[in-house]
Amino acid sequence: MRVTFAGRRYELRPGESVLEGMARHGVGLPSACRAGACHTCLLRAESGDPGEAGQRGLRPSLAARGYFLACLARPPADLAVGTAGHDVMAPATVAGSRWLSPDVVALRLRPLRPVSFRAGQHVTLDRGNGVVRVFSIASLPGPSWPADLEFHIRVRRSGVMSGWLAEACGGTVLRIGAPAGDCFYLPGSPQTALLLAGTGTGIAPLLAIARDALRSGHTGPVTVIHGAATPDRLYLGERLPAGLAVPAPAVRWRACARSRGEEITDAVLDELGRGPGPARTRAFLCGGTRSVAVMRRALFLAGMSLRHIQADEFVPAVAAS
């Protein structure tokens, strides 16, 4: 099995994904989670079939144009590929930033062409030189273009992307990938209770989902829970953010810190018990892989259908081998 990329051919071993095979040959394709969640390793088949697995989870419009995920693709025959084109990656500039806490910055990016997304989805940010990371969108889609996209980014001292973004000057150019993820609000059941729980900066896309629901006319109760290891990591504070302080419907905000003995899973189950019941509740979960998995399992065991639990896991970037 051979993959042709940039005019050169590379052999794939049996069972090897395109990403694994290219990395073995020293070709550093962009990648982050290597599990099909982030869509950072998106490639386009110029000829040949990438296989059904490589297109799992992609929007039909992308799959129809030959795009696939290199980390999942194990092509059944020879394949010629190219990188994601301008129809997927949109240029953008840094429009501004503000610090929300000592280690979380709210970054605004201005796409140079319209980017269509749903509140709660995530995108790949590409600063060039092979440095790509995935971040959830904290803002709502604007009624018209141009409209800035906001991201809440925890800045790490050794972060080659987060540190760079925190210090980027206005006008700095980077690229934004196609929005992905199915953790977003869908109208149709306006009286259903919404339970949104997130850890760390995972609260940012959940707030966007809650605001989107309210803007769409949702009338059921909305509960938002923010969890962190310590109180200082509750970067939005202990009270309901002003952007959600609306007369109706009732919005309940709850912050919990593990160092105070407040486990977010316990808070989620407590709030579920206060509501109309598992069958009349939809949950949205966001944060680290482990915390999301624990909350999802707890809700399922409490009687919620998995179809009513939407989740977006923050998968750590995997260093290239």
C-alpha positions, -999 to 999 in steps of 0.1 A, spaced: 0 0 0 14 34 -10 5 70 -3 16 97 -26 21 131 -10 39 162 -24 52 142 -53 68 114 -32 55 79 -25 55 63 10 48 27 18 22 19 45 25 -13 66 -5 -35 71 -30 -20 95 -11 13 97 -30 46 94 -19 73 69 -8 95 98 13 67 114 29 57 82 38 92 72 52 99 107 74 67 104 88 81 72 96 115 89 67 134 74 53 157 101 16 161 93 -4 184 116 -21 163 143 -33 167 179 -55 140 194 -48 112 169 -82 98 178 -105 114 152 -119 140 176 -101 172 167 -99 170 129 -65 186 129 -50 159 106 -76 166 78 -62 157 43 -78 155 9 -78 125 -14 -67 136 -49 -71 100 -62 -80 67 -46 -103 58 -17 -93 67 18 -117 42 33 -149 46 52 -132 48 86 -112 79 76 -143 99 69 -162 89 100 -176 120 118 -169 144 90 -196 167 76 -210 151 44 -199 181 24 -163 175 34 -165 138 28 -180 144 -7 -150 166 -16 -126 138 -7 -115 150 28 -106 124 54 -88 121 88 -53 108 84 -53 93 120 -82 70 112 -77 63 75 -64 29 65 -69 30 27 -77 -3 9 -56 7 -21 -29 32 -32 -39 68 -24 -27 102 -35 -33 130 -10 -30 167 -5 -33 191 24 -65 209 34 -72 237 9 -85 272 13 -121 258 12 -114 243 47 -87 266 63 -98 302 66 -72 330 72 -78 352 103 -62 379 122 -59 386 160 -85 413 168 -78 416 205 -75 398 238 -82 403 275 -71 384 306 -100 367 325 -77 353 352 -39 351 357 -37 321 334 -68 323 311 -70 348 282 -100 356 261 -88 358 225 -107 374 196 -100 363 161 -114 380 130 -118 356 100 -111 371 67 -140 353 52 -172 339 68 -169 309 90 -202 290 96 -204 272 130 -228 262 158 -223 276 193 -203 250 212 -182 236 183 -144 236 181 -119 245 155 -82 239 147 -60 270 149 -28 269 128 0 294 136 23 279 109 55 258 112 34 228 120 20 242 153 -17 234 154 -41 231 184 -78 227 189 -99 252 208 -136 255 215 -155 286 203 -168 307 232 -189 331 211 -221 329 192 -225 330 154 -230 366 144 -259 378 123 -236 390 96 -200 390 85 -175 401 97 -179 388 132 -151 379 156 -147 345 172 -138 344 209 -118 316 226 -110 311 263 -75 298 264 -56 285 294 -20 297 289 7 273 298 43 284 304 56 258 280 27 261 255 40 267 220 5 277 209 -12 291 240 18 313 250 21 325 214 -16 334 212 -15 352 245 13 375 233 1 378 197 -3 414 186 -33 427 168 -32 419 131 -12 387 136 -23 362 109 -31 326 114 -56 300 100 -88 286 113 -100 251 103 -135 238 96 -157 238 127 -164 204 141 -182 186 170 -218 178 177 -221 193 212 -245 221 203 -281 231 209 -309 220 185 -343 237 187 -374 215 189 -379 208 226 -380 242 242 -395 230 275 -368 204 281 -344 211 310 -308 218 300 -280 206 322 -246 220 312 -214 209 331 -178 217 323 -144 217 338 -117 243 333 -121 263 301 -147 237 290 -172 261 305 -167 285 276 -184 266 249 -212 255 273 -220 292 281 -222 297 243 -246 268 240 -268 282 269 -269 317 253 -277 301 220 -306 282 236 -320 314 252 -316 333 220 -335 305 202 -365 309 226 -358 280 250 -383 281 279 -372 252 300 -348 255 330 -311 259 322 -285 249 348 -248 256 342 -221 240 364 -185 250 364 -160 227 381 -123 231 388 -96 217 410 -93 248 432 -114 280 436 -88 301 418 -93 280 387 -130 291 386 -119 319 362 -154 332 357 -161 335 394 -187 320 417 -217 339 404 -238 338 373 -219 356 345 -237 388 334 -243 375 299 -267 349 312 -285 372 337 -318 373 318 -354 374 332 -365 341 317 -361 312 317 -346 306 351 -309 301 348 -291 284 376 -253 288 379 -232 266 402 -195 266 408 -177 238 426 -140 232 435 -126 198 443 -103 212 470 -134 222 489 -148 187 486 -172 196 458 -171 171 430 -186 181 397 -202 147 392 -220 150 425 -232 185 415 -245 171 382 -264 144 398 -278 167 425 -290 192 398 -305 163 378 -325 153 409 -338 189 412 -351 189 376 -381 172 358 -362 139 356 -338 121 332 -363 116 304 -370 154 302 -334 166 305 -307 171 279 -271 173 291 -241 190 276 -206 180 290 -173 196 282 -138 193 297 -110 168 301 -115 132 289 -117 117 323 -141 142 338 -164 140 308 -164 102 309 -172 101 346 -201 126 343 -215 108 312 -214 74 330 -231 89 361 -259 104 341 -264 72 322 -266 52 354 -291 78 368 -314 70 339 -305 94 311 -304 81 275 -270 85 259 -289 101 230 -297 130 253 -260 135 264 -238 156 241 -202 159 250 -170 175 238 -137 161 253 -106 182 255 -80 156 243 -44 166 250 -22 172 220 1 142 212 37 150 204 48 138 170 70 108 171 
